[in-house]
Amino acid sequence: MDLDFTQEQDILRETVRGLTARHADLTVVRELENDPVGYPEDFWKKLGESGLTGLTLPEKWGGSEMTTLDATVVYEEFGRSLAPTPHFVSSVLVGGVLAAAGSDEQREKYLPGIAAGTTIASVAWLEPDRGFGGKGVALVARADGDGYLLSGTKRHVAYAAAADVLLVLARTGTAGTPGDPNQGVSLFLVDPKAAGVTTTQQQTIASDTQYRVELADVRGELVGTAGAGWPVWSDVLHDGLILLAAQAVGGAKRALEITVEYAKHRKQFDKPLGAFQAIAHNLADASTAVDGAETLVWEAAWSRDKGRDTARLAPMAKLFAARTYREVTDLAVHVHGGMGFTLECDVQLYFRRAKSLQLNWWDDRYLENLIAADVLDKG
């Protein structure tokens, strides 16, 4: 594995860092907390003009078709700046599902817009009081003529009010068998402004933009084969885990930088905080963990680009990187003392988003189950 970035990747990093600094800095992040739309339009427009909204999508459908390692460079910068953007749900998840399983008509209709940033898509996946696996999908898709009518409730739907289309996971079959508990799940495209769709904004620990979405006999357009949607969703989300891990690394690195700088200059008992062994050693442990998480992310991305199996590496990267992010930001709050969790302090922004990232898109327990299954099955 080559740990040196190419000149093009270094330029990509500088480009994204510049865009976030100009259009999505922490002032913007604060302004957009609990905002109904949730992202700065200027920033999203600039991402589209730079070809970054189509980051990993095929060139055939208007994408940039960059590598996974290229994408980790972008997502590390997203994490560093806490950039509020629908990129993950729109370009990575929905774009990835359509590229993998959509019909030519669906790809032609949606992918060029998603790649250009003119179409925003989101995912309606999780349901109240249900789990992260295929068995957690209970929303009913009932056959109606040559289509389906969807009824049920979804939660934690990011940017639902701004979305032009939703990818909804629904059940068209039974809850599966003991040997295949994920069967019976299908993927549908739904117009979020259609009759029968109700959206209600939710409050979250990160104060980001998530919605509860209720569907009452809403017509859905099937993506792929009925009952075979979970493997497609799982594969796309596995790729997405690597990018989320990179986002966690970016956030952890920046929170650590802020804390180290504070420990150097904030004095207590006539000497800097960093001169106290307890703080110095904790910062050393944090730096070690962040470097380890970053290397694991690079390995997962490199393996994905080489066509190697990432069934274990991708969950490992997200599990370890998100946990490290959470622990580093917890340390950052403690080092800053009482001011660490005040609204004026930047580290609390990272702390809350670290916990949110740890809980979303497969939490620690589900990731551990995936890793354990791979370890026990494959050795």
Contacts in CASP RR format, 6 or more apart in sequence:
PFRMAT RR
TARGET T0000
AUTHOR 0000-0000-0000
METHOD contacts of the structure
MODEL  1
MDLDFTQEQDILRETVRGLTARHADLTVVRELENDPVGYPEDFWKKLGES
GLTGLTLPEKWGGSEMTTLDATVVYEEFGRSLAPTPHFVSSVLVGGVLAA
AGSDEQREKYLPGIAAGTTIASVAWLEPDRGFGGKGVALVARADGDGYLL
SGTKRHVAYAAAADVLLVLARTGTAGTPGDPNQGVSLFLVDPKAAGVTTT
QQQTIASDTQYRVELADVRGELVGTAGAGWPVWSDVLHDGLILLAAQAVG
GAKRALEITVEYAKHRKQFDKPLGAFQAIAHNLADASTAVDGAETLVWEA
AWSRDKGRDTARLAPMAKLFAARTYREVTDLAVHVHGGMGFTLECDVQLY
FRRAKSLQLNWWDDRYLENLIAADVLDKG
1 298 0 8 1.000
1 299 0 8 1.000
1 302 0 8 1.000
2 302 0 8 1.000
3 295 0 8 1.000
3 298 0 8 1.000
5 13 0 8 1.000
5 73 0 8 1.000
9 69 0 8 1.000
9 70 0 8 1.000
9 73 0 8 1.000
12 70 0 8 1.000
12 73 0 8 1.000
12 74 0 8 1.000
13 73 0 8 1.000
13 76 0 8 1.000
13 77 0 8 1.000
15 50 0 8 1.000
16 52 0 8 1.000
16 73 0 8 1.000
16 74 0 8 1.000
16 77 0 8 1.000
16 78 0 8 1.000
17 77 0 8 1.000
17 80 0 8 1.000
17 81 0 8 1.000
19 43 0 8 1.000
19 46 0 8 1.000
19 47 0 8 1.000
19 50 0 8 1.000
20 43 0 8 1.000
20 77 0 8 1.000
20 78 0 8 1.000
20 80 0 8 1.000
20 81 0 8 1.000
20 83 0 8 1.000
21 81 0 8 1.000
22 46 0 8 1.000
23 40 0 8 1.000
23 42 0 8 1.000
23 43 0 8 1.000
23 46 0 8 1.000
24 40 0 8 1.000
24 43 0 8 1.000
24 81 0 8 1.000
24 83 0 8 1.000
24 84 0 8 1.000
24 85 0 8 1.000
25 81 0 8 1.000
26 81 0 8 1.000
26 82 0 8 1.000
26 346 0 8 1.000
26 349 0 8 1.000
28 40 0 8 1.000
28 43 0 8 1.000
28 84 0 8 1.000
29 81 0 8 1.000
29 82 0 8 1.000
29 83 0 8 1.000
29 84 0 8 1.000
29 349 0 8 1.000
30 349 0 8 1.000
32 38 0 8 1.000
32 39 0 8 1.000
32 40 0 8 1.000
32 84 0 8 1.000
32 209 0 8 1.000
33 207 0 8 1.000
33 208 0 8 1.000
34 201 0 8 1.000
34 203 0 8 1.000
34 207 0 8 1.000
34 209 0 8 1.000
35 209 0 8 1.000
36 161 0 8 1.000
36 201 0 8 1.000
36 209 0 8 1.000
37 159 0 8 1.000
37 161 0 8 1.000
37 162 0 8 1.000
37 209 0 8 1.000
38 84 0 8 1.000
38 159 0 8 1.000
38 162 0 8 1.000
38 208 0 8 1.000
38 209 0 8 1.000
39 84 0 8 1.000
39 85 0 8 1.000
39 86 0 8 1.000
39 159 0 8 1.000
39 162 0 8 1.000
39 209 0 8 1.000
40 84 0 8 1.000
43 83 0 8 1.000
43 85 0 8 1.000
44 53 0 8 1.000
44 85 0 8 1.000
44 86 0 8 1.000
44 117 0 8 1.000
47 53 0 8 1.000
47 85 0 8 1.000
47 87 0 8 1.000
47 117 0 8 1.000
48 54 0 8 1.000
48 116 0 8 1.000
48 117 0 8 1.000
51 63 0 8 1.000
51 64 0 8 1.000
51 115 0 8 1.000
52 64 0 8 1.000
52 74 0 8 1.000
52 87 0 8 1.000
53 87 0 8 1.000
53 90 0 8 1.000
53 91 0 8 1.000
53 114 0 8 1.000
53 115 0 8 1.000
53 116 0 8 1.000
53 117 0 8 1.000
54 62 0 8 1.000
54 63 0 8 1.000
54 64 0 8 1.000
54 91 0 8 1.000
54 114 0 8 1.000
54 115 0 8 1.000
54 116 0 8 1.000
54 117 0 8 1.000
55 63 0 8 1.000
55 64 0 8 1.000
55 66 0 8 1.000
55 70 0 8 1.000
55 71 0 8 1.000
55 74 0 8 1.000
55 87 0 8 1.000
55 91 0 8 1.000
55 92 0 8 1.000
56 64 0 8 1.000
56 65 0 8 1.000
56 66 0 8 1.000
56 67 0 8 1.000
56 68 0 8 1.000
56 71 0 8 1.000
56 91 0 8 1.000
56 92 0 8 1.000
56 96 0 8 1.000
56 239 0 8 1.000
57 63 0 8 1.000
57 64 0 8 1.000
57 65 0 8 1.000
57 91 0 8 1.000
57 95 0 8 1.000
57 96 0 8 1.000
57 99 0 8 1.000
57 111 0 8 1.000
57 114 0 8 1.000
57 115 0 8 1.000
58 65 0 8 1.000
58 99 0 8 1.000
58 111 0 8 1.000
59 65 0 8 1.000
61 99 0 8 1.000
61 107 0 8 1.000
61 108 0 8 1.000
61 111 0 8 1.000
61 112 0 8 1.000
61 115 0 8 1.000
62 111 0 8 1.000
62 112 0 8 1.000
62 115 0 8 1.000
62 116 0 8 1.000
63 111 0 8 1.000
63 115 0 8 1.000
64 115 0 8 1.000
67 301 0 8 1.000
67 305 0 8 1.000
68 239 0 8 1.000
68 242 0 8 1.000
68 243 0 8 1.000
68 301 0 8 1.000
68 304 0 8 1.000
68 305 0 8 1.000
69 298 0 8 1.000
69 301 0 8 1.000
69 302 0 8 1.000
69 305 0 8 1.000
71 92 0 8 1.000
71 242 0 8 1.000
71 243 0 8 1.000
71 246 0 8 1.000
71 301 0 8 1.000
72 242 0 8 1.000
72 243 0 8 1.000
72 245 0 8 1.000
72 246 0 8 1.000
72 297 0 8 1.000
72 298 0 8 1.000
72 301 0 8 1.000
73 246 0 8 1.000
75 243 0 8 1.000
75 244 0 8 1.000
75 246 0 8 1.000
75 247 0 8 1.000
76 246 0 8 1.000
76 247 0 8 1.000
76 249 0 8 1.000
76 250 0 8 1.000
76 253 0 8 1.000
77 83 0 8 1.000
77 250 0 8 1.000
78 85 0 8 1.000
78 87 0 8 1.000
78 247 0 8 1.000
79 246 0 8 1.000
79 247 0 8 1.000
79 248 0 8 1.000
79 249 0 8 1.000
79 250 0 8 1.000
79 251 0 8 1.000
79 254 0 8 1.000
80 250 0 8 1.000
80 251 0 8 1.000
80 253 0 8 1.000
80 254 0 8 1.000
81 254 0 8 1.000
82 251 0 8 1.000
82 349 0 8 1.000
82 350 0 8 1.000
82 353 0 8 1.000
84 208 0 8 1.000
84 209 0 8 1.000
86 120 0 8 1.000
86 122 0 8 1.000
86 158 0 8 1.000
86 159 0 8 1.000
86 162 0 8 1.000
86 163 0 8 1.000
88 158 0 8 1.000
88 240 0 8 1.000
88 243 0 8 1.000
88 244 0 8 1.000
89 121 0 8 1.000
89 122 0 8 1.000
89 123 0 8 1.000
89 158 0 8 1.000
89 159 0 8 1.000
90 114 0 8 1.000
90 117 0 8 1.000
90 119 0 8 1.000
90 120 0 8 1.000
90 121 0 8 1.000
90 122 0 8 1.000
90 159 0 8 1.000
90 163 0 8 1.000
91 114 0 8 1.000
91 115 0 8 1.000
91 117 0 8 1.000
92 236 0 8 1.000
92 239 0 8 1.000
92 240 0 8 1.000
92 243 0 8 1.000
93 121 0 8 1.000
93 123 0 8 1.000
93 167 0 8 1.000
93 236 0 8 1.000
93 237 0 8 1.000
93 240 0 8 1.000
94 110 0 8 1.000
94 114 0 8 1.000
94 121 0 8 1.000
94 122 0 8 1.000
94 123 0 8 1.000
94 165 0 8 1.000
94 167 0 8 1.000
95 110 0 8 1.000
95 111 0 8 1.000
95 114 0 8 1.000
95 121 0 8 1.000
96 236 0 8 1.000
96 239 0 8 1.000
97 167 0 8 1.000
97 187 0 8 1.000
97 223 0 8 1.000
97 232 0 8 1.000
97 233 0 8 1.000
97 236 0 8 1.000
98 106 0 8 1.000
98 107 0 8 1.000
98 110 0 8 1.000
98 111 0 8 1.000
98 114 0 8 1.000
98 223 0 8 1.000
99 107 0 8 1.000
99 111 0 8 1.000
100 232 0 8 1.000
100 235 0 8 1.000
100 236 0 8 1.000
101 187 0 8 1.000
101 223 0 8 1.000
101 224 0 8 1.000
101 225 0 8 1.000
101 229 0 8 1.000
101 232 0 8 1.000
102 223 0 8 1.000
102 224 0 8 1.000
103 223 0 8 1.000
103 224 0 8 1.000
106 189 0 8 1.000
106 221 0 8 1.000
106 223 0 8 1.000
110 119 0 8 1.000
110 121 0 8 1.000
110 165 0 8 1.000
110 189 0 8 1.000
113 119 0 8 1.000
114 120 0 8 1.000
114 121 0 8 1.000
119 164 0 8 1.000
119 165 0 8 1.000
120 159 0 8 1.000
120 162 0 8 1.000
120 163 0 8 1.000
120 164 0 8 1.000
121 163 0 8 1.000
121 164 0 8 1.000
121 165 0 8 1.000
121 166 0 8 1.000
121 167 0 8 1.000
122 157 0 8 1.000
122 158 0 8 1.000
122 159 0 8 1.000
122 160 0 8 1.000
122 163 0 8 1.000
122 165 0 8 1.000
122 166 0 8 1.000
122 167 0 8 1.000
122 192 0 8 1.000
123 157 0 8 1.000
123 158 0 8 1.000
123 166 0 8 1.000
123 167 0 8 1.000
123 169 0 8 1.000
124 154 0 8 1.000
124 157 0 8 1.000
124 160 0 8 1.000
124 166 0 8 1.000
124 167 0 8 1.000
124 168 0 8 1.000
124 169 0 8 1.000
124 190 0 8 1.000
124 213 0 8 1.000
125 137 0 8 1.000
125 154 0 8 1.000
125 156 0 8 1.000
125 157 0 8 1.000
125 169 0 8 1.000
125 233 0 8 1.000
126 132 0 8 1.000
126 154 0 8 1.000
126 155 0 8 1.000
126 156 0 8 1.000
127 136 0 8 1.000
127 137 0 8 1.000
127 138 0 8 1.000
127 139 0 8 1.000
127 152 0 8 1.000
127 153 0 8 1.000
127 154 0 8 1.000
127 155 0 8 1.000
128 153 0 8 1.000
128 155 0 8 1.000
130 136 0 8 1.000
130 137 0 8 1.000
130 138 0 8 1.000
131 366 0 8 1.000
132 362 0 8 1.000
132 363 0 8 1.000
132 366 0 8 1.000
133 181 0 8 1.000
133 182 0 8 1.000
133 230 0 8 1.000
133 366 0 8 1.000
134 169 0 8 1.000
134 181 0 8 1.000
134 182 0 8 1.000
134 185 0 8 1.000
134 230 0 8 1.000
135 175 0 8 1.000
135 176 0 8 1.000
135 181 0 8 1.000
135 182 0 8 1.000
137 169 0 8 1.000
137 170 0 8 1.000
137 171 0 8 1.000
137 185 0 8 1.000
137 230 0 8 1.000
138 152 0 8 1.000
138 171 0 8 1.000
139 150 0 8 1.000
139 151 0 8 1.000
139 152 0 8 1.000
139 153 0 8 1.000
139 154 0 8 1.000
139 168 0 8 1.000
139 169 0 8 1.000
139 170 0 8 1.000
139 171 0 8 1.000
139 215 0 8 1.000
140 150 0 8 1.000
140 151 0 8 1.000
140 152 0 8 1.000
140 170 0 8 1.000
140 171 0 8 1.000
141 148 0 8 1.000
141 149 0 8 1.000
141 150 0 8 1.000
141 170 0 8 1.000
141 171 0 8 1.000
141 172 0 8 1.000
141 186 0 8 1.000
141 188 0 8 1.000
141 220 0 8 1.000
142 148 0 8 1.000
142 149 0 8 1.000
142 150 0 8 1.000
142 151 0 8 1.000
143 172 0 8 1.000
144 219 0 8 1.000
147 219 0 8 1.000
147 220 0 8 1.000
147 221 0 8 1.000
147 222 0 8 1.000
148 170 0 8 1.000
148 172 0 8 1.000
148 186 0 8 1.000
148 188 0 8 1.000
148 219 0 8 1.000
148 220 0 8 1.000
148 222 0 8 1.000
149 217 0 8 1.000
149 218 0 8 1.000
149 219 0 8 1.000
149 220 0 8 1.000
150 168 0 8 1.000
150 170 0 8 1.000
150 188 0 8 1.000
150 190 0 8 1.000
150 215 0 8 1.000
150 217 0 8 1.000
150 218 0 8 1.000
150 219 0 8 1.000
150 220 0 8 1.000
151 215 0 8 1.000
151 216 0 8 1.000
151 217 0 8 1.000
151 218 0 8 1.000
152 214 0 8 1.000
152 215 0 8 1.000
152 216 0 8 1.000
153 212 0 8 1.000
153 213 0 8 1.000
153 214 0 8 1.000
153 215 0 8 1.000
154 168 0 8 1.000
154 212 0 8 1.000
154 213 0 8 1.000
154 214 0 8 1.000
154 215 0 8 1.000
155 202 0 8 1.000
155 210 0 8 1.000
155 212 0 8 1.000
155 213 0 8 1.000
156 202 0 8 1.000
156 204 0 8 1.000
156 210 0 8 1.000
156 360 0 8 1.000
157 166 0 8 1.000
157 199 0 8 1.000
157 210 0 8 1.000
157 211 0 8 1.000
157 212 0 8 1.000
157 213 0 8 1.000
158 208 0 8 1.000
158 209 0 8 1.000
158 210 0 8 1.000
158 211 0 8 1.000
159 209 0 8 1.000
160 166 0 8 1.000
160 192 0 8 1.000
160 199 0 8 1.000
160 210 0 8 1.000
160 211 0 8 1.000
160 213 0 8 1.000
161 192 0 8 1.000
161 199 0 8 1.000
161 201 0 8 1.000
161 209 0 8 1.000
161 211 0 8 1.000
162 209 0 8 1.000
163 192 0 8 1.000
164 192 0 8 1.000
165 189 0 8 1.000
165 190 0 8 1.000
165 191 0 8 1.000
165 192 0 8 1.000
166 189 0 8 1.000
166 190 0 8 1.000
166 191 0 8 1.000
166 192 0 8 1.000
166 213 0 8 1.000
167 187 0 8 1.000
167 188 0 8 1.000
167 189 0 8 1.000
167 190 0 8 1.000
167 223 0 8 1.000
168 187 0 8 1.000
168 188 0 8 1.000
168 189 0 8 1.000
168 190 0 8 1.000
168 215 0 8 1.000
168 220 0 8 1.000
169 185 0 8 1.000
169 186 0 8 1.000
169 187 0 8 1.000
169 188 0 8 1.000
169 229 0 8 1.000
169 230 0 8 1.000
169 233 0 8 1.000
170 185 0 8 1.000
170 186 0 8 1.000
170 187 0 8 1.000
170 188 0 8 1.000
171 184 0 8 1.000
171 185 0 8 1.000
171 186 0 8 1.000
172 184 0 8 1.000
172 185 0 8 1.000
172 186 0 8 1.000
172 226 0 8 1.000
172 227 0 8 1.000
173 183 0 8 1.000
173 184 0 8 1.000
173 227 0 8 1.000
174 183 0 8 1.000
174 184 0 8 1.000
175 181 0 8 1.000
175 184 0 8 1.000
176 182 0 8 1.000
176 183 0 8 1.000
176 184 0 8 1.000
177 183 0 8 1.000
182 230 0 8 1.000
182 231 0 8 1.000
182 234 0 8 1.000
183 227 0 8 1.000
183 228 0 8 1.000
183 230 0 8 1.000
184 226 0 8 1.000
184 227 0 8 1.000
184 228 0 8 1.000
184 229 0 8 1.000
184 230 0 8 1.000
185 227 0 8 1.000
185 229 0 8 1.000
185 230 0 8 1.000
185 233 0 8 1.000
186 222 0 8 1.000
186 223 0 8 1.000
186 224 0 8 1.000
186 225 0 8 1.000
186 226 0 8 1.000
186 227 0 8 1.000
186 228 0 8 1.000
186 229 0 8 1.000
187 222 0 8 1.000
187 223 0 8 1.000
187 224 0 8 1.000
187 229 0 8 1.000
187 232 0 8 1.000
187 233 0 8 1.000
188 220 0 8 1.000
188 221 0 8 1.000
188 222 0 8 1.000
188 223 0 8 1.000
189 220 0 8 1.000
189 221 0 8 1.000
189 223 0 8 1.000
190 197 0 8 1.000
190 215 0 8 1.000
190 218 0 8 1.000
190 219 0 8 1.000
190 220 0 8 1.000
190 221 0 8 1.000
191 197 0 8 1.000
191 218 0 8 1.000
192 199 0 8 1.000
192 213 0 8 1.000
194 218 0 8 1.000
194 219 0 8 1.000
195 218 0 8 1.000
196 214 0 8 1.000
196 215 0 8 1.000
196 216 0 8 1.000
196 217 0 8 1.000
196 218 0 8 1.000
197 213 0 8 1.000
197 214 0 8 1.000
197 215 0 8 1.000
197 216 0 8 1.000
197 218 0 8 1.000
198 213 0 8 1.000
198 214 0 8 1.000
198 216 0 8 1.000
199 211 0 8 1.000
199 212 0 8 1.000
199 213 0 8 1.000
199 214 0 8 1.000
200 211 0 8 1.000
200 212 0 8 1.000
200 214 0 8 1.000
201 209 0 8 1.000
201 210 0 8 1.000
201 211 0 8 1.000
201 212 0 8 1.000
202 210 0 8 1.000
202 211 0 8 1.000
202 212 0 8 1.000
204 210 0 8 1.000
204 356 0 8 1.000
205 352 0 8 1.000
205 355 0 8 1.000
205 356 0 8 1.000
205 359 0 8 1.000
206 352 0 8 1.000
206 353 0 8 1.000
206 355 0 8 1.000
206 356 0 8 1.000
206 357 0 8 1.000
207 352 0 8 1.000
208 353 0 8 1.000
208 356 0 8 1.000
223 229 0 8 1.000
223 232 0 8 1.000
224 232 0 8 1.000
237 361 0 8 1.000
237 362 0 8 1.000
238 310 0 8 1.000
238 311 0 8 1.000
238 314 0 8 1.000
238 315 0 8 1.000
239 304 0 8 1.000
239 310 0 8 1.000
239 314 0 8 1.000
240 314 0 8 1.000
240 361 0 8 1.000
241 314 0 8 1.000
241 315 0 8 1.000
241 317 0 8 1.000
241 318 0 8 1.000
241 361 0 8 1.000
241 362 0 8 1.000
241 367 0 8 1.000
242 297 0 8 1.000
242 300 0 8 1.000
242 301 0 8 1.000
242 304 0 8 1.000
242 310 0 8 1.000
242 313 0 8 1.000
242 314 0 8 1.000
242 317 0 8 1.000
242 318 0 8 1.000
244 318 0 8 1.000
244 321 0 8 1.000
244 322 0 8 1.000
244 357 0 8 1.000
244 361 0 8 1.000
245 293 0 8 1.000
245 296 0 8 1.000
245 297 0 8 1.000
245 300 0 8 1.000
245 314 0 8 1.000
245 317 0 8 1.000
245 318 0 8 1.000
245 320 0 8 1.000
245 321 0 8 1.000
245 322 0 8 1.000
246 297 0 8 1.000
246 301 0 8 1.000
246 321 0 8 1.000
247 357 0 8 1.000
248 293 0 8 1.000
248 318 0 8 1.000
248 321 0 8 1.000
248 322 0 8 1.000
248 324 0 8 1.000
248 325 0 8 1.000
248 354 0 8 1.000
248 357 0 8 1.000
249 290 0 8 1.000
249 293 0 8 1.000
249 294 0 8 1.000
249 297 0 8 1.000
249 321 0 8 1.000
249 324 0 8 1.000
249 325 0 8 1.000
251 325 0 8 1.000
251 329 0 8 1.000
251 350 0 8 1.000
251 353 0 8 1.000
251 354 0 8 1.000
252 286 0 8 1.000
252 289 0 8 1.000
252 290 0 8 1.000
252 293 0 8 1.000
252 321 0 8 1.000
252 324 0 8 1.000
252 325 0 8 1.000
252 328 0 8 1.000
252 329 0 8 1.000
252 354 0 8 1.000
253 290 0 8 1.000
253 294 0 8 1.000
254 350 0 8 1.000
255 325 0 8 1.000
255 328 0 8 1.000
255 329 0 8 1.000
255 332 0 8 1.000
255 347 0 8 1.000
255 350 0 8 1.000
255 351 0 8 1.000
255 354 0 8 1.000
256 283 0 8 1.000
256 286 0 8 1.000
256 287 0 8 1.000
256 290 0 8 1.000
256 328 0 8 1.000
256 332 0 8 1.000
258 332 0 8 1.000
258 346 0 8 1.000
258 347 0 8 1.000
258 350 0 8 1.000
259 283 0 8 1.000
259 286 0 8 1.000
259 331 0 8 1.000
259 332 0 8 1.000
259 335 0 8 1.000
259 336 0 8 1.000
259 347 0 8 1.000
260 283 0 8 1.000
262 273 0 8 1.000
262 335 0 8 1.000
262 336 0 8 1.000
263 272 0 8 1.000
263 273 0 8 1.000
263 274 0 8 1.000
263 279 0 8 1.000
263 280 0 8 1.000
263 283 0 8 1.000
263 335 0 8 1.000
264 272 0 8 1.000
264 273 0 8 1.000
264 274 0 8 1.000
265 272 0 8 1.000
266 272 0 8 1.000
266 273 0 8 1.000
267 273 0 8 1.000
268 276 0 8 1.000
273 279 0 8 1.000
273 335 0 8 1.000
274 280 0 8 1.000
274 283 0 8 1.000
279 335 0 8 1.000
282 331 0 8 1.000
282 335 0 8 1.000
283 331 0 8 1.000
283 335 0 8 1.000
286 327 0 8 1.000
286 328 0 8 1.000
286 331 0 8 1.000
289 324 0 8 1.000
289 327 0 8 1.000
289 328 0 8 1.000
290 324 0 8 1.000
290 328 0 8 1.000
292 320 0 8 1.000
292 324 0 8 1.000
293 317 0 8 1.000
293 320 0 8 1.000
293 321 0 8 1.000
293 324 0 8 1.000
293 325 0 8 1.000
294 321 0 8 1.000
296 313 0 8 1.000
296 316 0 8 1.000
296 317 0 8 1.000
296 320 0 8 1.000
296 321 0 8 1.000
297 317 0 8 1.000
297 321 0 8 1.000
299 313 0 8 1.000
299 317 0 8 1.000
300 310 0 8 1.000
300 313 0 8 1.000
300 314 0 8 1.000
300 316 0 8 1.000
300 317 0 8 1.000
303 309 0 8 1.000
303 310 0 8 1.000
303 313 0 8 1.000
304 310 0 8 1.000
304 314 0 8 1.000
311 370 0 8 1.000
311 374 0 8 1.000
312 370 0 8 1.000
312 371 0 8 1.000
312 374 0 8 1.000
312 375 0 8 1.000
312 378 0 8 1.000
315 362 0 8 1.000
315 367 0 8 1.000
315 370 0 8 1.000
315 371 0 8 1.000
316 367 0 8 1.000
316 371 0 8 1.000
318 361 0 8 1.000
318 362 0 8 1.000
318 367 0 8 1.000
319 364 0 8 1.000
319 367 0 8 1.000
319 368 0 8 1.000
319 371 0 8 1.000
322 354 0 8 1.000
322 357 0 8 1.000
322 358 0 8 1.000
322 364 0 8 1.000
323 358 0 8 1.000
323 364 0 8 1.000
325 350 0 8 1.000
325 354 0 8 1.000
325 357 0 8 1.000
325 358 0 8 1.000
326 354 0 8 1.000
326 355 0 8 1.000
326 358 0 8 1.000
328 354 0 8 1.000
329 347 0 8 1.000
329 350 0 8 1.000
329 351 0 8 1.000
329 354 0 8 1.000
330 351 0 8 1.000
332 340 0 8 1.000
332 347 0 8 1.000
332 350 0 8 1.000
332 351 0 8 1.000
333 340 0 8 1.000
333 341 0 8 1.000
333 347 0 8 1.000
333 348 0 8 1.000
333 351 0 8 1.000
336 345 0 8 1.000
336 347 0 8 1.000
339 345 0 8 1.000
340 347 0 8 1.000
340 348 0 8 1.000
341 348 0 8 1.000
341 351 0 8 1.000
342 348 0 8 1.000
358 364 0 8 1.000
362 370 0 8 1.000
END
